[in-house]
Amino acid sequence: MRLLSFIAGLLFSAAAFAQSGPIKVGMSMPQTGSLGAGGQAALLALRMWVEDVNAKGGMLGRKVELLAYDDQTNPALTPAIYTKLLDVDKVDLLIAPYGTVPTAPIMPLVKQRGLLLMGNFSFGVNNVVKHDMWFNNAPWNNASSWSDGFIEAGQKLGSKSIAFLAADNDFAQNLANGARTLAQKGGIKSVYDQNYPPTTTDFSSLIRGIRAAKPDIVFVMSYPNDSVAIVRAVNEIGVGDSVKIFGGGMVGLQFTPIMTNLGSSLNGIVNYNSFVPGIKYPGIEDFLKRYAAKAAEAKVDPLGFYLPPFNYAIGQMLEQAVGATKSLDHKRLAEYLRKNEMQTIVGPIKYGPDGEWANARVVQAQFRGVTDKDMEQFRQTTKQVVLYPPQYKTGDIVAPFEKARGK
C-alpha cells in the first residue's frame, strides 16, 4: 500500500511539474529570404507580447515561451517545421508563418490533428481545407475586400472606365478578380486588362498601353519589386490626364525601406494598407513607441506599421481566449474565438464562420506631400491620408492623379 502511495505521489508530482512549466507557443517565421525583413519585424512584435504577458504573470499562472524557426520564405520547409514543433518540442499553441504561400502547406496537417491555428496575413488558405479551428489575423476577408474602398473612391469621382495591371499568378489574379467583379457591378467599363509575368522588370510599354487606353481608374495588383518598377515607370512616362485614381493593390508600398527609397514619386498613389498614422486604436501608439526603441536596437523595420501590430494582436487574442476559458484545449479556445469579439491594439476583431474577419477593415490611403530621402516623415498623419474605411477617414482624395502628383 505504501508503495502504491509512493508511486501515486510521484505521478502527481510529475503532473504538477509539467503543469508548472512554460506554455510553449510555436511557429515558423521567415527571417531570411524574400519575406525575411517583414518576418523579423513581426517576430519582434510577438516577442514584445511574450515579455508583456510574462510581466503580468503569464497565462494560467505559467510563463509563456515562444519557439520560432526560420522557414527561409520556403514553403517546402514549413510542414517539417510544424511537425517538429508538435512532436519534438511539444508546443501548446500554434501561430502560422507570415504569408499565404508558407501557410498553405501546413493547413492539412493542423486540420488532421484537430489543432487551433492563428493565421498571419495570409489570403484564402482555408478556402479548400475548410478547417473550423483556423483564425486569420488580417484586415481582409474575401478578394473584393482588398479593393472595395479603392473602387468606391473611383466611383465617387465619376469614373466610367478602368485599366487593370496584375501579376500573372494565383494570388495576384484572385485579388485582381475581386476588383474586376466590383468594377463590373458598378458599371465601370474595362478598357485595358493586362497580366504580366512575375519576372517582368521593364514596365514602360505597359504604362504606355495604359496611357493610350485613357482610363479613369488604374488598378494595379503587384509584388514589391514590381511595385517599385511600376512607380518609377509612371514617374518617367506618366499615365495621362484622364486618370483620376491610380494604385489599389500594390504590395510593398507599405514597407519603410521602399517608401523611403521611392520618396516623392509616391505622391498621388492611392493604395491598400493595414495601418497608417492617424488611425486611432486603443494602445497602438504606446505599442509603436516601444516597438521603435526595440527595432532600432534589433535593426529591423523602424516604423513597423504593416505587420508588427497585427502580430502583437495575435498574442493578445490567444491571451484573452486562454484567460477566459482557463484552458489550453484547442476546441474550447476555438469556440471562444468564434463566439466573442477580441479587443486588440488593431481594434476589435470578430470572426466569421470561415475563420476570417467578419468585418474587413482594409485601409485605402493616398500618399501626399512626400519628399525624398526622409523616413521620419512617414510617422506624420499627413503623408498617407486615409480615404477608407469611413470611420478612420482623415481627408478627401486629391484628383485627378496628375494633379495629386503635383504635375
Stockholm file with secondary structure:
# STOCKHOLM 1.0

chainA/1-407         MRLLSFIAGLLFSAAAFAQSGPIKVGMSMPQTGSLGAGGQAALLALRMWVEDVNAKGGMLGRKVELLAYDDQTNPALTPAIYTKLLDVDKVDLLIAPYGTVPTAPIMPLVKQRGLLLMGNFSFGVNNVVKHDMWFNNAPWNNASSWSDGFIEAGQKLGSKSIAFLAADNDFAQNLANGARTLAQKGGIKSVYDQNYPPTTTDFSSLIRGIRAAKPDIVFVMSYPNDSVAIVRAVNEIGVGDSVKIFGGGMVGLQFTPIMTNLGSSLNGIVNYNSFVPGIKYPGIEDFLKRYAAKAAEAKVDPLGFYLPPFNYAIGQMLEQAVGATKSLDHKRLAEYLRKNEMQTIVGPIKYGPDGEWANARVVQAQFRGVTDKDMEQFRQTTKQVVLYPPQYKTGDIVAPFEKARGK
#=GR chainA/1-407 SS CHHHHHHHHHHHHHHHHHHHSCEEEEEEECCSSTTHHHHHHHHHHHHHHHHHHHHTTCBTTBCEEEEEEECTTCTTTHHHHHHHHHHTSCCSEEBCCSSHHHHGGGHHHHHHTTCCEEEESCCSTTTTTCCTTEEEESSCCSGGGGTHHHHHHHHHTTCCEEEEEEESSHHHHHHHHHHHHHHHHTTCEEEEEEEECTTCCCCHHHHHHHHHHCCSEEEEEECHHHHHHHHHHHHHHCCCTTCSEEEEEETTTTSHHHHHHHGGGGTTCEEEESCCTTCCCTTHHHHHHHHHHHHHHHTSCSSCCSSHHHHHHHHHHHHHHHHHHTCCCHHHHHHHHHHSCEEETTEEECBCTTSSBSSCCCEEEEECSCCSSCSGGGGSTTSEEEEESGGGCCSCCCCSHHHHTTC
#=GC SS_cons         CHHHHHHHHHHHHHHHHHHHSCEEEEEEECCSSTTHHHHHHHHHHHHHHHHHHHHTTCBTTBCEEEEEEECTTCTTTHHHHHHHHHHTSCCSEEBCCSSHHHHGGGHHHHHHTTCCEEEESCCSTTTTTCCTTEEEESSCCSGGGGTHHHHHHHHHTTCCEEEEEEESSHHHHHHHHHHHHHHHHTTCEEEEEEEECTTCCCCHHHHHHHHHHCCSEEEEEECHHHHHHHHHHHHHHCCCTTCSEEEEEETTTTSHHHHHHHGGGGTTCEEEESCCTTCCCTTHHHHHHHHHHHHHHHTSCSSCCSSHHHHHHHHHHHHHHHHHHTCCCHHHHHHHHHHSCEEETTEEECBCTTSSBSSCCCEEEEECSCCSSCSGGGGSTTSEEEEESGGGCCSCCCCSHHHHTTC
//
